[in-house]
Amino acid sequence: MKLPADGTYYAYLGDAQNQGGPDCAYRLRVSAPRPDFELRVAPSTVIFRPGASVPLAVYALRKDGFAGEIAWN
């Protein structure tokens, strides 16, 4: 998508947890979408004995419209 060179544009800047404020730093990226994903595991730190099983929750964070399949290898 190409925007016109002249015009008024607005950007909304916020954080996911609504905990931001004047003491926080923010980063703004203006570019073409770069679809991607990130995996997060909860809990983030696990200690267990060899051979033990520990339940984990894995969350997929989809970025910039990523809608593809995420395969487990």
All heavy atoms as TSV, in Angstrom:
chain	resi	resn	atom	element	x	y	z
A	1	MET	N	N	0.842	-1.170	0.000
A	1	MET	CA	C	0.000	0.000	0.000
A	1	MET	C	C	0.893	1.241	0.000
A	1	MET	O	O	1.810	1.352	0.805
A	1	MET	CB	C	-0.876	-0.013	1.259
A	1	MET	CG	C	-1.748	1.175	1.395
A	1	MET	SD	S	-2.919	0.917	2.743
A	1	MET	CE	C	-2.530	2.279	3.767
A	2	LYS	N	N	0.630	2.155	-0.887
A	2	LYS	CA	C	1.404	3.388	-0.963
A	2	LYS	C	C	0.506	4.548	-0.580
A	2	LYS	O	O	-0.571	4.719	-1.137
A	2	LYS	CB	C	1.968	3.582	-2.366
A	2	LYS	CG	C	2.884	4.760	-2.463
A	2	LYS	CD	C	3.562	4.815	-3.811
A	2	LYS	CE	C	4.489	6.015	-3.849
A	2	LYS	NZ	N	5.226	6.082	-5.080
A	3	LEU	N	N	0.966	5.343	0.384
A	3	LEU	CA	C	0.203	6.501	0.837
A	3	LEU	C	C	0.571	7.715	0.004
A	3	LEU	O	O	1.699	7.830	-0.465
A	3	LEU	CB	C	0.513	6.788	2.306
A	3	LEU	CG	C	0.145	5.678	3.280
A	3	LEU	CD1	C	0.637	6.023	4.676
A	3	LEU	CD2	C	-1.347	5.454	3.296
A	4	PRO	N	N	-0.368	8.648	-0.144
A	4	PRO	CA	C	-0.051	9.882	-0.861
A	4	PRO	C	C	1.043	10.663	-0.128
A	4	PRO	O	O	1.155	10.599	1.094
A	4	PRO	CB	C	-1.370	10.662	-0.839
A	4	PRO	CG	C	-2.423	9.671	-0.491
A	4	PRO	CD	C	-1.756	8.583	0.275
A	5	ALA	N	N	1.839	11.417	-0.871
A	5	ALA	CA	C	2.929	12.193	-0.269
A	5	ALA	C	C	2.396	13.314	0.612
A	5	ALA	O	O	3.009	13.666	1.608
A	5	ALA	CB	C	3.826	12.764	-1.366
A	6	ASP	N	N	1.255	13.896	0.243
A	6	ASP	CA	C	0.691	14.959	1.073
A	6	ASP	C	C	-0.550	14.428	1.782
A	6	ASP	O	O	-1.210	13.515	1.318
A	6	ASP	CB	C	0.350	16.189	0.230
A	6	ASP	CG	C	-0.656	15.873	-0.871
A	6	ASP	OD1	O	-0.863	14.681	-1.159
A	6	ASP	OD2	O	-1.225	16.817	-1.446
A	7	GLY	N	N	-0.820	14.958	2.928
A	7	GLY	CA	C	-1.973	14.522	3.700
A	7	GLY	C	C	-1.657	14.540	5.184
A	7	GLY	O	O	-0.525	14.776	5.598
A	8	THR	N	N	-2.671	14.296	5.978
A	8	THR	CA	C	-2.505	14.230	7.424
A	8	THR	C	C	-2.635	12.777	7.852
A	8	THR	O	O	-3.573	12.092	7.464
A	8	THR	CB	C	-3.592	15.070	8.130
A	8	THR	OG1	O	-3.508	16.416	7.653
A	8	THR	CG2	C	-3.408	15.059	9.630
A	9	TYR	N	N	-1.679	12.323	8.622
A	9	TYR	CA	C	-1.670	10.940	9.084
A	9	TYR	C	C	-1.619	10.923	10.603
A	9	TYR	O	O	-0.999	11.793	11.221
A	9	TYR	CB	C	-0.463	10.190	8.508
A	9	TYR	CG	C	-0.468	10.190	7.000
A	9	TYR	CD1	C	0.265	11.132	6.289
A	9	TYR	CD2	C	-1.231	9.281	6.305
A	9	TYR	CE1	C	0.238	11.156	4.916
A	9	TYR	CE2	C	-1.261	9.293	4.920
A	9	TYR	CZ	C	-0.527	10.236	4.235
A	9	TYR	OH	O	-0.569	10.255	2.877
A	10	TYR	N	N	-2.265	9.952	11.204
A	10	TYR	CA	C	-2.299	9.824	12.650
A	10	TYR	C	C	-1.752	8.461	13.040
A	10	TYR	O	O	-1.976	7.473	12.349
A	10	TYR	CB	C	-3.735	9.952	13.171
A	10	TYR	CG	C	-4.350	11.295	12.878
A	10	TYR	CD1	C	-5.098	11.495	11.727
A	10	TYR	CD2	C	-4.164	12.356	13.746
A	10	TYR	CE1	C	-5.653	12.726	11.445
A	10	TYR	CE2	C	-4.708	13.594	13.471
A	10	TYR	CZ	C	-5.459	13.774	12.324
A	10	TYR	OH	O	-5.997	14.998	12.046
A	11	ALA	N	N	-1.041	8.430	14.142
A	11	ALA	CA	C	-0.520	7.167	14.672
A	11	ALA	C	C	-0.962	7.053	16.120
A	11	ALA	O	O	-0.912	8.031	16.875
A	11	ALA	CB	C	0.998	7.130	14.589
A	12	TYR	N	N	-1.413	5.876	16.506
A	12	TYR	CA	C	-1.770	5.614	17.901
A	12	TYR	C	C	-0.626	4.835	18.520
A	12	TYR	O	O	-0.162	3.853	17.960
A	12	TYR	CB	C	-3.062	4.798	17.989
A	12	TYR	CG	C	-3.329	4.315	19.396
A	12	TYR	CD1	C	-3.842	5.177	20.344
A	12	TYR	CD2	C	-3.032	3.013	19.754
A	12	TYR	CE1	C	-4.068	4.741	21.631
A	12	TYR	CE2	C	-3.248	2.580	21.042
A	12	TYR	CZ	C	-3.767	3.443	21.984
A	12	TYR	OH	O	-3.978	3.003	23.257
A	13	LEU	N	N	-0.163	5.280	19.653
A	13	LEU	CA	C	0.942	4.625	20.341
A	13	LEU	C	C	0.452	4.219	21.717
A	13	LEU	O	O	-0.038	5.036	22.482
A	13	LEU	CB	C	2.109	5.607	20.462
A	13	LEU	CG	C	3.488	5.053	20.617
A	13	LEU	CD1	C	3.846	4.112	19.485
A	13	LEU	CD2	C	4.502	6.184	20.669
A	14	GLY	N	N	0.559	2.935	22.043
A	14	GLY	CA	C	0.117	2.449	23.342
A	14	GLY	C	C	0.840	1.163	23.676
A	14	GLY	O	O	1.589	0.633	22.866
A	15	ASP	N	N	0.618	0.674	24.885
A	15	ASP	CA	C	1.249	-0.591	25.248
A	15	ASP	C	C	0.167	-1.614	25.576
A	15	ASP	O	O	-0.950	-1.264	25.950
A	15	ASP	CB	C	2.227	-0.414	26.416
A	15	ASP	CG	C	1.534	-0.053	27.699
A	15	ASP	OD1	O	1.051	1.083	27.814
A	15	ASP	OD2	O	1.463	-0.912	28.586
A	16	ALA	N	N	0.522	-2.876	25.442
A	16	ALA	CA	C	-0.446	-3.966	25.581
A	16	ALA	C	C	-1.018	-4.080	26.989
A	16	ALA	O	O	-2.147	-4.512	27.173
A	16	ALA	CB	C	0.194	-5.285	25.163
A	17	GLN	N	N	-0.256	-3.696	28.016
A	17	GLN	CA	C	-0.725	-3.851	29.394
A	17	GLN	C	C	-1.301	-2.562	29.988
A	17	GLN	O	O	-1.665	-2.535	31.150
A	17	GLN	CB	C	0.422	-4.340	30.295
A	17	GLN	CG	C	0.790	-5.782	30.063
A	17	GLN	CD	C	1.924	-5.922	29.067
A	17	GLN	OE1	O	2.730	-5.016	28.917
A	17	GLN	NE2	N	1.984	-7.042	28.383
A	18	ASN	N	N	-1.372	-1.491	29.226
A	18	ASN	CA	C	-1.847	-0.193	29.719
A	18	ASN	C	C	-1.106	0.248	30.972
A	18	ASN	O	O	-1.689	0.782	31.905
A	18	ASN	CB	C	-3.356	-0.215	29.973
A	18	ASN	CG	C	-4.146	-0.217	28.701
A	18	ASN	OD1	O	-3.723	0.361	27.708
A	18	ASN	ND2	N	-5.282	-0.870	28.703
A	19	GLN	N	N	0.197	0.011	31.006
A	19	GLN	CA	C	1.022	0.388	32.150
A	19	GLN	C	C	2.005	1.499	31.774
A	19	GLN	O	O	2.863	1.843	32.566
A	19	GLN	CB	C	1.808	-0.830	32.665
A	19	GLN	CG	C	0.943	-1.983	33.121
A	19	GLN	CD	C	0.119	-1.643	34.338
A	19	GLN	OE1	O	0.612	-1.044	35.279
A	19	GLN	NE2	N	-1.140	-2.031	34.320
A	20	GLY	N	N	1.920	2.021	30.586
A	20	GLY	CA	C	2.884	3.006	30.108
A	20	GLY	C	C	2.696	4.363	30.739
A	20	GLY	O	O	1.785	4.592	31.526
A	21	GLY	N	N	3.575	5.268	30.401
A	21	GLY	CA	C	3.507	6.618	30.922
A	21	GLY	C	C	4.714	7.414	30.477
A	21	GLY	O	O	5.523	6.946	29.671
A	22	PRO	N	N	4.868	8.620	31.012
A	22	PRO	CA	C	5.967	9.484	30.579
A	22	PRO	C	C	7.357	8.936	30.919
A	22	PRO	O	O	8.337	9.360	30.326
A	22	PRO	CB	C	5.692	10.802	31.312
A	22	PRO	CG	C	4.769	10.458	32.426
A	22	PRO	CD	C	4.006	9.250	31.994
A	23	ASP	N	N	7.456	8.016	31.854
A	23	ASP	CA	C	8.757	7.436	32.214
A	23	ASP	C	C	9.129	6.237	31.349
A	23	ASP	O	O	10.192	5.658	31.529
A	23	ASP	CB	C	8.772	7.025	33.683
A	23	ASP	CG	C	8.625	8.218	34.611
A	23	ASP	OD1	O	9.080	9.314	34.220
A	23	ASP	OD2	O	8.059	8.065	35.702
A	24	CYS	N	N	8.254	5.838	30.452
A	24	CYS	CA	C	8.495	4.665	29.598
A	24	CYS	C	C	9.023	5.112	28.234
A	24	CYS	O	O	8.776	6.228	27.793
A	24	CYS	CB	C	7.215	3.870	29.407
A	24	CYS	SG	S	6.590	3.173	30.942
A	25	ALA	N	N	9.749	4.215	27.590
A	25	ALA	CA	C	10.253	4.477	26.231
A	25	ALA	C	C	9.397	3.704	25.234
A	25	ALA	O	O	8.942	2.602	25.525
A	25	ALA	CB	C	11.710	4.032	26.125
A	26	TYR	N	N	9.182	4.275	24.081
A	26	TYR	CA	C	8.386	3.635	23.034
A	26	TYR	C	C	9.168	3.649	21.737
A	26	TYR	O	O	10.030	4.495	21.514
A	26	TYR	CB	C	7.052	4.372	22.841
A	26	TYR	CG	C	6.170	4.303	24.058
A	26	TYR	CD1	C	6.238	5.268	25.045
A	26	TYR	CD2	C	5.297	3.251	24.217
A	26	TYR	CE1	C	5.441	5.192	26.169
A	26	TYR	CE2	C	4.492	3.162	25.335
A	26	TYR	CZ	C	4.567	4.143	26.310
A	26	TYR	OH	O	3.783	4.061	27.417
A	27	ARG	N	N	8.858	2.702	20.877
A	27	ARG	CA	C	9.496	2.610	19.570
A	27	ARG	C	C	8.381	2.588	18.525
A	27	ARG	O	O	7.419	1.849	18.661
A	27	ARG	CB	C	10.315	1.326	19.507
A	27	ARG	CG	C	11.038	1.133	18.225
A	27	ARG	CD	C	11.876	-0.124	18.219
A	27	ARG	NE	N	11.702	-0.900	19.426
A	27	ARG	CZ	C	12.457	-1.902	19.789
A	27	ARG	NH1	N	13.455	-2.257	19.037
A	27	ARG	NH2	N	12.246	-2.572	20.878
A	28	LEU	N	N	8.524	3.382	17.503
A	28	LEU	CA	C	7.549	3.437	16.417
A	28	LEU	C	C	8.234	2.987	15.143
A	28	LEU	O	O	9.291	3.498	14.774
A	28	LEU	CB	C	7.014	4.871	16.258
A	28	LEU	CG	C	6.059	5.105	15.091
A	28	LEU	CD1	C	4.776	4.305	15.277
A	28	LEU	CD2	C	5.746	6.595	14.980
A	29	ARG	N	N	7.631	2.007	14.468
A	29	ARG	CA	C	8.172	1.514	13.202
A	29	ARG	C	C	7.150	1.809	12.119
A	29	ARG	O	O	5.984	1.440	12.240
A	29	ARG	CB	C	8.420	-0.001	13.275
A	29	ARG	CG	C	8.848	-0.587	11.941
A	29	ARG	CD	C	9.181	-2.076	12.029
A	29	ARG	NE	N	8.114	-2.917	12.487
A	29	ARG	CZ	C	7.223	-3.527	11.690
A	29	ARG	NH1	N	7.279	-3.361	10.393
A	29	ARG	NH2	N	6.295	-4.293	12.195
A	30	VAL	N	N	7.589	2.483	11.087
A	30	VAL	CA	C	6.742	2.747	9.926
A	30	VAL	C	C	7.409	2.054	8.752
A	30	VAL	O	O	8.497	2.434	8.337
A	30	VAL	CB	C	6.593	4.259	9.663
A	30	VAL	CG1	C	5.730	4.492	8.435
A	30	VAL	CG2	C	6.016	4.957	10.878
A	31	SER	N	N	6.768	1.007	8.253
A	31	SER	CA	C	7.344	0.226	7.153
A	31	SER	C	C	6.262	-0.663	6.569
A	31	SER	O	O	5.148	-0.721	7.086
A	31	SER	CB	C	8.508	-0.635	7.662
A	31	SER	OG	O	8.024	-1.639	8.524
A	32	ALA	N	N	6.631	-1.350	5.540
A	32	ALA	CA	C	5.726	-2.358	4.984
A	32	ALA	C	C	5.571	-3.471	6.024
A	32	ALA	O	O	6.482	-3.711	6.818
A	32	ALA	CB	C	6.304	-2.913	3.689
A	33	PRO	N	N	4.430	-4.145	6.056
A	33	PRO	CA	C	4.234	-5.226	7.016
A	33	PRO	C	C	5.292	-6.321	6.845
A	33	PRO	O	O	5.712	-6.615	5.721
A	33	PRO	CB	C	2.849	-5.774	6.678
A	33	PRO	CG	C	2.179	-4.707	5.906
A	33	PRO	CD	C	3.255	-3.948	5.220
A	34	ARG	N	N	5.732	-6.872	7.959
A	34	ARG	CA	C	6.675	-7.993	7.958
A	34	ARG	C	C	6.052	-9.117	8.775
A	34	ARG	O	O	6.349	-9.273	9.965
A	34	ARG	CB	C	8.011	-7.572	8.558
A	34	ARG	CG	C	8.697	-6.463	7.768
A	34	ARG	CD	C	10.028	-6.105	8.326
A	34	ARG	NE	N	9.893	-5.599	9.693
A	34	ARG	CZ	C	10.815	-4.908	10.333
A	34	ARG	NH1	N	11.954	-4.634	9.750
A	34	ARG	NH2	N	10.621	-4.490	11.557
A	35	PRO	N	N	5.136	-9.884	8.166
A	35	PRO	CA	C	4.443	-10.937	8.910
A	35	PRO	C	C	5.434	-11.918	9.550
A	35	PRO	O	O	6.371	-12.366	8.904
A	35	PRO	CB	C	3.582	-11.631	7.862
A	35	PRO	CG	C	3.429	-10.627	6.775
A	35	PRO	CD	C	4.708	-9.835	6.774
A	36	ASP	N	N	5.205	-12.211	10.810
A	36	ASP	CA	C	6.095	-13.095	11.555
A	36	ASP	C	C	5.356	-13.570	12.797
A	36	ASP	O	O	4.221	-13.165	13.048
A	36	ASP	CB	C	7.363	-12.332	11.941
A	36	ASP	CG	C	8.522	-13.253	12.294
A	36	ASP	OD1	O	8.357	-14.491	12.246
A	36	ASP	OD2	O	9.596	-12.736	12.633
A	37	PHE	N	N	5.996	-14.413	13.568
A	37	PHE	CA	C	5.421	-14.829	14.839
A	37	PHE	C	C	6.537	-15.059	15.843
A	37	PHE	O	O	7.698	-15.189	15.488
A	37	PHE	CB	C	4.568	-16.092	14.684
A	37	PHE	CG	C	5.360	-17.329	14.362
A	37	PHE	CD1	C	5.821	-18.159	15.382
A	37	PHE	CD2	C	5.647	-17.669	13.064
A	37	PHE	CE1	C	6.559	-19.292	15.095
A	37	PHE	CE2	C	6.382	-18.802	12.758
A	37	PHE	CZ	C	6.831	-19.619	13.786
A	38	GLU	N	N	6.140	-15.078	17.102
A	38	GLU	CA	C	7.050	-15.341	18.208
A	38	GLU	C	C	6.371	-16.350	19.104
A	38	GLU	O	O	5.151	-16.310	19.256
A	38	GLU	CB	C	7.220	-14.046	19.010
A	38	GLU	CG	C	8.610	-13.654	19.341
A	38	GLU	CD	C	8.617	-12.311	20.052
A	38	GLU	OE1	O	8.401	-12.304	21.283
A	38	GLU	OE2	O	8.821	-11.293	19.377
A	39	LEU	N	N	7.129	-17.258	19.687
A	39	LEU	CA	C	6.559	-18.203	20.638
A	39	LEU	C	C	7.000	-17.825	22.036
A	39	LEU	O	O	8.168	-17.520	22.265
A	39	LEU	CB	C	7.006	-19.635	20.314
A	39	LEU	CG	C	6.544	-20.187	18.971
A	39	LEU	CD1	C	7.100	-21.590	18.758
A	39	LEU	CD2	C	5.032	-20.200	18.868
A	40	ARG	N	N	6.060	-17.860	22.978
A	40	ARG	CA	C	6.349	-17.600	24.388
A	40	ARG	C	C	5.921	-18.823	25.189
A	40	ARG	O	O	4.899	-19.435	24.896
A	40	ARG	CB	C	5.575	-16.381	24.890
A	40	ARG	CG	C	5.902	-15.102	24.155
A	40	ARG	CD	C	7.116	-14.429	24.761
A	40	ARG	NE	N	7.570	-13.297	23.989
A	40	ARG	CZ	C	7.248	-12.041	24.241
A	40	ARG	NH1	N	6.462	-11.756	25.236
A	40	ARG	NH2	N	7.731	-11.086	23.484
A	41	VAL	N	N	6.704	-19.148	26.180
A	41	VAL	CA	C	6.422	-20.311	27.034
A	41	VAL	C	C	6.170	-19.821	28.448
A	41	VAL	O	O	6.869	-18.949	28.958
A	41	VAL	CB	C	7.611	-21.299	27.016
A	41	VAL	CG1	C	7.348	-22.480	27.919
A	41	VAL	CG2	C	7.893	-21.777	25.609
A	42	ALA	N	N	5.155	-20.391	29.093
A	42	ALA	CA	C	4.857	-20.062	30.486
A	42	ALA	C	C	4.793	-21.356	31.296
A	42	ALA	O	O	4.147	-22.302	30.858
A	42	ALA	CB	C	3.544	-19.314	30.577
A	43	PRO	N	N	5.473	-21.432	32.395
A	43	PRO	CA	C	6.325	-20.395	32.967
A	43	PRO	C	C	7.609	-20.246	32.159
A	43	PRO	O	O	8.023	-21.153	31.455
A	43	PRO	CB	C	6.626	-20.913	34.380
A	43	PRO	CG	C	6.492	-22.401	34.273
A	43	PRO	CD	C	5.444	-22.641	33.224
A	44	SER	N	N	8.245	-19.074	32.284
A	44	SER	CA	C	9.440	-18.804	31.478
A	44	SER	C	C	10.673	-19.531	32.004
A	44	SER	O	O	11.637	-19.723	31.274
A	44	SER	CB	C	9.708	-17.305	31.421
A	44	SER	OG	O	9.899	-16.800	32.729
A	45	THR	N	N	10.663	-19.941	33.263
A	45	THR	CA	C	11.773	-20.694	33.851
A	45	THR	C	C	11.234	-21.992	34.424
A	45	THR	O	O	10.257	-21.980	35.167
A	45	THR	CB	C	12.447	-19.881	34.982
A	45	THR	OG1	O	12.874	-18.641	34.454
A	45	THR	CG2	C	13.623	-20.627	35.559
A	46	VAL	N	N	11.871	-23.104	34.066
A	46	VAL	CA	C	11.419	-24.419	34.534
A	46	VAL	C	C	12.617	-25.190	35.079
A	46	VAL	O	O	13.673	-25.231	34.446
A	46	VAL	CB	C	10.778	-25.229	33.377
A	46	VAL	CG1	C	10.321	-26.579	33.868
A	46	VAL	CG2	C	9.636	-24.456	32.759
A	47	ILE	N	N	12.448	-25.782	36.245
A	47	ILE	CA	C	13.475	-26.647	36.821
A	47	ILE	C	C	12.832	-28.006	37.064
A	47	ILE	O	O	11.791	-28.095	37.721
A	47	ILE	CB	C	14.009	-26.072	38.153
A	47	ILE	CG1	C	14.632	-24.691	37.914
A	47	ILE	CG2	C	15.004	-27.029	38.788
A	47	ILE	CD1	C	15.015	-23.968	39.185
A	48	PHE	N	N	13.436	-29.054	36.505
A	48	PHE	CA	C	12.897	-30.397	36.710
A	48	PHE	C	C	14.014	-31.423	36.624
A	48	PHE	O	O	15.090	-31.152	36.113
A	48	PHE	CB	C	11.770	-30.711	35.724
A	48	PHE	CG	C	12.170	-30.594	34.285
A	48	PHE	CD1	C	12.607	-31.700	33.585
A	48	PHE	CD2	C	12.090	-29.373	33.629
A	48	PHE	CE1	C	12.970	-31.591	32.250
A	48	PHE	CE2	C	12.452	-29.261	32.301
A	48	PHE	CZ	C	12.895	-30.375	31.606
A	49	ARG	N	N	13.743	-32.609	37.143
A	49	ARG	CA	C	14.723	-33.699	37.141
A	49	ARG	C	C	14.705	-34.432	35.803
A	49	ARG	O	O	13.675	-34.467	35.131
A	49	ARG	CB	C	14.401	-34.680	38.264
A	49	ARG	CG	C	14.769	-34.136	39.629
A	49	ARG	CD	C	14.320	-35.080	40.680
A	49	ARG	NE	N	13.015	-34.520	41.070
A	49	ARG	CZ	C	12.114	-35.103	41.794
A	49	ARG	NH1	N	12.308	-36.300	42.247
A	49	ARG	NH2	N	11.001	-34.525	42.100
A	50	PRO	N	N	15.831	-35.015	35.418
A	50	PRO	CA	C	15.867	-35.796	34.166
A	50	PRO	C	C	14.775	-36.865	34.163
A	50	PRO	O	O	14.555	-37.546	35.159
A	50	PRO	CB	C	17.258	-36.429	34.189
A	50	PRO	CG	C	18.078	-35.523	35.048
A	50	PRO	CD	C	17.128	-35.001	36.096
A	51	GLY	N	N	14.084	-36.967	33.059
A	51	GLY	CA	C	13.021	-37.955	32.907
A	51	GLY	C	C	11.667	-37.478	33.401
A	51	GLY	O	O	10.666	-38.146	33.198
A	52	ALA	N	N	11.619	-36.334	34.071
A	52	ALA	CA	C	10.351	-35.816	34.599
A	52	ALA	C	C	9.580	-35.079	33.505
A	52	ALA	O	O	10.165	-34.598	32.533
A	52	ALA	CB	C	10.614	-34.878	35.768
A	53	SER	N	N	8.284	-34.993	33.678
A	53	SER	CA	C	7.425	-34.237	32.766
A	53	SER	C	C	6.928	-32.985	33.474
A	53	SER	O	O	6.567	-33.041	34.646
A	53	SER	CB	C	6.214	-35.073	32.341
A	53	SER	OG	O	6.636	-36.182	31.593
A	54	VAL	N	N	6.930	-31.882	32.753
A	54	VAL	CA	C	6.459	-30.622	33.313
A	54	VAL	C	C	5.514	-29.990	32.295
A	54	VAL	O	O	5.890	-29.810	31.131
A	54	VAL	CB	C	7.642	-29.663	33.598
A	54	VAL	CG1	C	7.142	-28.325	34.099
A	54	VAL	CG2	C	8.612	-30.280	34.584
A	55	PRO	N	N	4.289	-29.658	32.697
A	55	PRO	CA	C	3.366	-29.017	31.744
A	55	PRO	C	C	3.785	-27.577	31.467
A	55	PRO	O	O	4.176	-26.848	32.372
A	55	PRO	CB	C	2.011	-29.068	32.462
A	55	PRO	CG	C	2.352	-29.174	33.909
A	55	PRO	CD	C	3.667	-29.891	33.995
A	56	LEU	N	N	3.723	-27.195	30.208
A	56	LEU	CA	C	4.041	-25.840	29.778
A	56	LEU	C	C	2.922	-25.325	28.885
A	56	LEU	O	O	2.308	-26.084	28.146
A	56	LEU	CB	C	5.344	-25.810	28.976
A	56	LEU	CG	C	6.615	-26.282	29.648
A	56	LEU	CD1	C	7.737	-26.358	28.629
A	56	LEU	CD2	C	6.989	-25.361	30.783
A	57	ALA	N	N	2.692	-24.044	28.927
A	57	ALA	CA	C	1.765	-23.406	27.990
A	57	ALA	C	C	2.606	-22.644	26.964
A	57	ALA	O	O	3.512	-21.903	27.334
A	57	ALA	CB	C	0.835	-22.445	28.722
A	58	VAL	N	N	2.327	-22.860	25.685
A	58	VAL	CA	C	3.050	-22.174	24.608
A	58	VAL	C	C	2.066	-21.248	23.905
A	58	VAL	O	O	0.992	-21.671	23.486
A	58	VAL	CB	C	3.646	-23.182	23.598
A	58	VAL	CG1	C	4.364	-22.460	22.480
A	58	VAL	CG2	C	4.578	-24.153	24.312
A	59	TYR	N	N	2.437	-19.975	23.823
A	59	TYR	CA	C	1.590	-18.968	23.194
A	59	TYR	C	C	2.251	-18.462	21.916
A	59	TYR	O	O	3.445	-18.192	21.906
A	59	TYR	CB	C	1.376	-17.777	24.139
A	59	TYR	CG	C	0.698	-18.159	25.427
A	59	TYR	CD1	C	1.443	-18.462	26.559
A	59	TYR	CD2	C	-0.686	-18.236	25.502
A	59	TYR	CE1	C	0.828	-18.825	27.745
A	59	TYR	CE2	C	-1.309	-18.598	26.685
A	59	TYR	CZ	C	-0.552	-18.891	27.795
A	59	TYR	OH	O	-1.166	-19.254	28.968
A	60	ALA	N	N	1.471	-18.347	20.854
A	60	ALA	CA	C	1.966	-17.798	19.590
A	60	ALA	C	C	1.523	-16.345	19.498
A	60	ALA	O	O	0.337	-16.050	19.566
A	60	ALA	CB	C	1.415	-18.590	18.417
A	61	LEU	N	N	2.484	-15.447	19.361
A	61	LEU	CA	C	2.194	-14.027	19.171
A	61	LEU	C	C	2.362	-13.715	17.693
A	61	LEU	O	O	3.470	-13.734	17.168
A	61	LEU	CB	C	3.155	-13.177	20.008
A	61	LEU	CG	C	3.180	-13.478	21.496
A	61	LEU	CD1	C	4.280	-12.694	22.182
A	61	LEU	CD2	C	1.845	-13.183	22.120
A	62	ARG	N	N	1.258	-13.478	17.019
A	62	ARG	CA	C	1.288	-13.201	15.577
A	62	ARG	C	C	1.490	-11.716	15.350
A	62	ARG	O	O	0.839	-10.897	15.983
A	62	ARG	CB	C	-0.013	-13.682	14.941
A	62	ARG	CG	C	-0.150	-15.185	15.043
A	62	ARG	CD	C	-1.527	-15.655	14.598
A	62	ARG	NE	N	-1.631	-17.088	14.718
A	62	ARG	CZ	C	-1.287	-17.948	13.776
A	62	ARG	NH1	N	-0.830	-17.503	12.626
A	62	ARG	NH2	N	-1.406	-19.242	13.977
A	63	LYS	N	N	2.406	-11.382	14.454
A	63	LYS	CA	C	2.767	-9.987	14.201
A	63	LYS	C	C	2.471	-9.605	12.757
A	63	LYS	O	O	2.637	-10.411	11.853
A	63	LYS	CB	C	4.262	-9.778	14.445
A	63	LYS	CG	C	4.725	-10.116	15.840
A	63	LYS	CD	C	6.225	-9.962	15.891
A	63	LYS	CE	C	6.791	-10.374	17.211
A	63	LYS	NZ	N	8.249	-10.250	17.233
A	64	ASP	N	N	2.070	-8.369	12.569
A	64	ASP	CA	C	1.860	-7.786	11.240
A	64	ASP	C	C	0.989	-8.638	10.329
A	64	ASP	O	O	1.262	-8.801	9.147
A	64	ASP	CB	C	3.199	-7.508	10.546
A	64	ASP	CG	C	3.909	-6.283	11.109
A	64	ASP	OD1	O	3.300	-5.583	11.934
A	64	ASP	OD2	O	5.049	-6.027	10.703
A	65	GLY	N	N	-0.059	-9.220	10.885
A	65	GLY	CA	C	-1.009	-9.969	10.078
A	65	GLY	C	C	-0.608	-11.385	9.729
A	65	GLY	O	O	-1.190	-11.988	8.831
A	66	PHE	N	N	0.394	-11.950	10.418
A	66	PHE	CA	C	0.794	-13.331	10.129
A	66	PHE	C	C	-0.396	-14.249	10.373
A	66	PHE	O	O	-0.963	-14.274	11.459
A	66	PHE	CB	C	1.963	-13.763	11.018
A	66	PHE	CG	C	2.403	-15.178	10.755
A	66	PHE	CD1	C	3.271	-15.455	9.728
A	66	PHE	CD2	C	1.932	-16.222	11.525
A	66	PHE	CE1	C	3.676	-16.753	9.472
A	66	PHE	CE2	C	2.327	-17.525	11.281
A	66	PHE	CZ	C	3.196	-17.789	10.254
A	67	ALA	N	N	-0.796	-15.005	9.362
A	67	ALA	CA	C	-1.947	-15.902	9.478
A	67	ALA	C	C	-1.588	-17.328	9.073
A	67	ALA	O	O	-2.459	-18.174	8.981
A	67	ALA	CB	C	-3.096	-15.384	8.618
A	68	GLY	N	N	-0.302	-17.582	8.837
A	68	GLY	CA	C	0.114	-18.899	8.388
A	68	GLY	C	C	0.108	-19.945	9.493
A	68	GLY	O	O	-0.066	-19.642	10.668
A	69	GLU	N	N	0.301	-21.175	9.078
A	69	GLU	CA	C	0.367	-22.285	10.018
A	69	GLU	C	C	1.724	-22.251	10.739
A	69	GLU	O	O	2.745	-21.901	10.152
A	69	GLU	CB	C	0.230	-23.618	9.257
A	69	GLU	CG	C	0.259	-24.816	10.154
A	69	GLU	CD	C	0.085	-26.119	9.354
A	69	GLU	OE1	O	-0.453	-26.057	8.245
A	69	GLU	OE2	O	0.514	-27.159	9.867
A	70	ILE	N	N	1.714	-22.601	12.009
A	70	ILE	CA	C	2.944	-22.718	12.780
A	70	ILE	C	C	3.147	-24.201	13.030
A	70	ILE	O	O	2.366	-24.839	13.727
A	70	ILE	CB	C	2.849	-21.943	14.106
A	70	ILE	CG1	C	2.623	-20.464	13.807
A	70	ILE	CG2	C	4.117	-22.148	14.933
A	70	ILE	CD1	C	2.332	-19.620	15.029
A	71	ALA	N	N	4.180	-24.763	12.419
A	71	ALA	CA	C	4.409	-26.215	12.494
A	71	ALA	C	C	5.381	-26.532	13.622
A	71	ALA	O	O	6.353	-25.821	13.849
A	71	ALA	CB	C	4.969	-26.716	11.174
A	72	TRP	N	N	5.110	-27.616	14.324
A	72	TRP	CA	C	5.998	-28.132	15.373
A	72	TRP	C	C	6.857	-29.211	14.777
A	72	TRP	O	O	6.360	-30.130	14.131
A	72	TRP	CB	C	5.185	-28.714	16.524
A	72	TRP	CG	C	4.359	-27.698	17.235
A	72	TRP	CD1	C	3.079	-27.349	16.942
A	72	TRP	CD2	C	4.747	-26.869	18.317
A	72	TRP	NE1	N	2.659	-26.360	17.774
A	72	TRP	CE2	C	3.662	-26.061	18.641
A	72	TRP	CE3	C	5.937	-26.752	19.042
A	72	TRP	CZ2	C	3.725	-25.126	19.670
A	72	TRP	CZ3	C	5.969	-25.824	20.072
A	72	TRP	CH2	C	4.882	-25.032	20.371
A	73	ASN	N	N	8.137	-29.122	14.945
A	73	ASN	CA	C	9.040	-30.139	14.431
A	73	ASN	C	C	9.546	-31.016	15.535
A	73	ASN	O	O	9.842	-30.636	16.588
A	73	ASN	CB	C	10.245	-29.493	13.716
A	73	ASN	CG	C	9.779	-28.811	12.442
A	73	ASN	OD1	O	8.874	-29.287	11.784
A	73	ASN	ND2	N	10.412	-27.714	12.107
